Structure formats: C-alpha cells, structure tokens
Amino acid sequence: MVAGAVLIMNAPVIAQQYKILHNFNCTGNGGCAPAAGLVFDDAGNLFGTTSYGGLYNGGTVFELSPVTGGNWTEKILYSFNPNGTDAYSPQASLFIDAAHNLYGTTPSGGSYDEGTVFEVSPKAGGDWSEKVLLAFGGSTTQGYSPYGGLIADASGNLYGTTAFGTQFGTVFELSPSPTGNWTWKLVHSFEDDDQTIDGLYPYAGLISDSAGNLYGTTFDGGAASNCWDSAGFFCGAVFELTPVEGGSWTETILYSFLAVFMAYPMGIILMPVWLLMLLETSMAPPSTAAIRLFVKRCTTVAAARFSS
C-alpha cells in the first residue's frame, strides 16, 4: 500500500522546488493513503483526509501545523470507524468555514453504507468531534456515493454531487437549521434518454460563481454521440446549474468532450477532472461570463492539443 506524502511547491513555475511536509507510513494510529488535496485556515494550518489508517483503519481527518525551524507537526483530529453508522474512507478534500468547522464526504459508510456528508468541529480544549450530517441511502431520490468535495454559499448551504443514483448521479444541497439539523434538497438528477442531452456520473465536486450558479463535470454523457469507447462510455461534459425563481434549478451543458480525448487511457475521466482543477484555482468567485469564457478557452486549447 502506498502510504503517501504531503508536499509544497514554491513559485516561480520555472525551476520549481518542493518540500515534503509529512510522510504517511501506515503504522500505529496514523493516517494512510491521502486521496485528496488540502485546505488551510487563517493561521496557515493545513487540513486533509486519508482514506485508510487511524484507530479503526477507516481513514482520518488530520491537521498539519507549522513549527519553528520550518518543520510541520501532524495531529489526528478524527479517526473514522466503519461500525455501520459512521463515515469511512474519505476520497475528497474538505471545506472549512469561518468557524473552522470542516465538512466532507465519503462514498461509503453511514447507516446504509452508501456514503455520507460529515462535519468535524473544534471543541474547547483542543479536541474535535465528528457528526454525520447525512447518510445516503435512506431515500431513492437522494442518490449515493459522493466522491467529490463540498462547497458552500453565503448562507451556509452546502452543495455536492453523488456519482450514482436517481438514474446517473445527482447534485444536492444541504441547508442548516437553528436546531443543528440539516435539510437535504435535490438540485439536479442526471438523466439518460432520447429527449435530453445530459452529463452522467459526476464524480468531481462543484464550483460556483458570484451569481450563485454551480458548475461541474461528468466523465460520461454529453452530446458527442460518436464518442463511445469499448466500455460504452461517452466522453463527458461540463455543466452549469442556474437557480430560478421558486427554488428550482436549470441545467445547461456548456461543453461536451470529443472523441479526440479517447486517444489516452482513462481520458474520459481525467480530462473533466483536469478542467475542474483548473477552475478551482480562483480564490474569489468569478463571474458567470468569466467561467463560461474560461470553459470555452480551456476546451478549445485542449482539443487542439490532443488532436495534434
């Protein structure tokens, strides 16, 4: 098993240097096999997840803090326990709010073992506590197996995706209440029929713009009907979800990946994920026009590159 490491890259792009901040060694109660990126707080501490390891080998939430001399120290904030109710084996990055609460997803775990949304919160004295906000599988309309991370709007509502369920994946919203409970709402179900061109199987998370529109990718579906591979997949799509009056959302397919991406093994998965990673580089929410233009430019350049 690959234990994994955390590293940092230093600018400029030319002659980049990196430094290993922490090595995961899969021994003791430490975390093992980090599968996602990191988030940081206003003090420069880094937060992430590991898919395995911890007290119960169900994965961990960890913190890396800088110390004098340029070193970093790790603290395990929570060990997931695959006990039939808890989340386990997180695959996505965390979202951190202003109160330092951490939110994430797991594609498995929970009461139905079909994935969860969880929160890990700081307590007095330096300890942390975990709470499963939603266990997927309790309703056929919810979808299941969220592999992507979460984002939040100004009101604290969380948005994410499930790769499967309610035919071919969903986008969902979780809204907090004053009592501490969270309410689930379906934003969009991805469909596959003769009347609709849609993306299928959204494995990645979402981004949003300054108008509250949501953007994401799917590794299957889209309009490129000549894009089947031997496994029967289309090339995938970039989609936009726009809120409309009354609480519903309207979907627009911004781009359908073309057959040129099939030239590389796993390209139908890697290209949409690569595009989403580029979109996530903006710290402040960009405008709707900026994202649409960015999608157009990225896909045009990528198509030219992979066809040459």
PEWO-V973333 format. One record per residue. SS is DSSP state (@ for helix, = for strand, . for the rest). PHI is phi in whole degrees, 0 to 359 (NA if undefined). Layout:
# PEWO-V973333
ss = [SS SS]
phi = [PHI PHI]
This chain:
# PEWO-V973333
ss = [. . . . = = = = = = . . . . . . = = = = = = = . . . . . . . = = . . . . . . = = . . . . . = = = = = . = = . . . . . . = = = = = = = . . . . . = = = = = = = = . . . . . . . = = = = . . . . = = . . . . . = = = = = = = = . . . . . . = = = = = = = . . . . . = = = = = = = = . . . . . . . . = . . . . . . = = . . . . . = = = = = . = = . . = . = = = = = = = . . . . . = = = = = = = = . . . = . . = . . = = . . . . . . = = . . . . . = = = = = . = = . . . . . . . . . . . . . . . = = = = = = = . . . . . = = = = = = = = . . @ @ @ @ @ . . . @ @ @ @ @ @ @ @ @ @ @ @ @ . . . . . . . . @ @ @ @ @ @ @ @ @ @ @ @ @ @ @ @ @ @ @ @ .]
phi = [NA 281 287 104 206 251 227 232 256 253 286 280 298 290 60 294 236 226 224 282 272 202 254 268 244 61 238 63 257 285 284 208 62 291 250 220 278 241 237 224 261 288 264 89 284 257 230 203 230 237 282 226 84 87 299 240 59 256 100 217 250 231 234 245 240 287 232 303 100 89 270 228 241 262 227 278 277 201 250 288 236 286 259 103 229 278 290 198 57 293 242 241 291 269 247 244 260 294 269 71 287 251 237 204 230 224 283 224 93 87 297 246 55 238 110 214 246 232 230 241 237 287 240 299 93 96 277 228 234 242 218 278 279 208 253 290 112 282 211 289 269 274 77 201 63 281 262 272 277 247 232 223 262 294 269 88 287 261 230 202 233 243 286 225 93 44 57 229 107 219 244 229 233 241 245 282 237 300 277 97 276 233 250 273 217 280 268 201 250 276 247 224 213 286 261 231 263 218 283 224 62 280 282 274 278 241 232 225 251 292 266 90 287 252 228 198 229 233 268 227 83 98 264 281 290 265 248 285 252 295 269 90 262 278 272 104 209 253 237 233 241 245 289 235 301 100 96 269 227 245 261 230 276 279 201 249 293 259 298 300 287 285 292 241 302 67 299 295 264 289 294 298 294 301 297 296 298 294 296 284 286 279 285 261 299 282 284 301 298 295 294 298 293 296 301 298 293 297 290 293 294 295 297 295 294 279 263 275]
